[in-house]
């Protein structure tokens, strides 16, 4: 069974696949420490229990082969249903992209493309270093905290081509205010810049 928070079809708004049509599968529950700026806090709550076969059917019905599995923290459900969901979707020709914080150890046998957004909370990174060999791309949400991001990347010897930087900001204006500084930072370091397209398009409207 999968504990599901929401299922919808939209465009991927950020990261390496920004702009691409996607089915979003948001799984319930996260693990502490919870982020005070979280914009999907509803996913911390218990979700609807759905059988894997039923969920596969609903996903396939969108007729879109790009599936984003996010949370909450999706990998909390690896053993209880996510692994079966991944196998079934790949067997149907889907490409799976995960969104994770990397707070917990990620499964090495996963065949999805793993995008990790490490969380800096209360003065430290909440990231399991065993994940460095599993993560395909890193996304950092930055305002003026360039130094802590630089340190994270340097300490783990992460290549620049695996790094995407996004401007912090829950509203369109707040995001745009950070654009120039993030742009300059990316140019200097050789990182990729990622806007948050859903916020630029819809401001702080939810569910898009
Ligand atoms: S890890 Fe992600 S889903 Fe969990 S509290 Fe932080 S921002 Fe929210």
Boltz pocket constraint, residues with backbone or C-beta under 6 A from the ligand:
constraints:
  - pocket:
      binder: B
      contacts: [[A, 30], [A, 31], [A, 33], [A, 34], [A, 35], [A, 37], [A, 38], [A, 39], [A, 40], [A, 41], [A, 43], [A, 71], [A, 72], [A, 73], [A, 101], [A, 119]]
      max_distance: 6.0
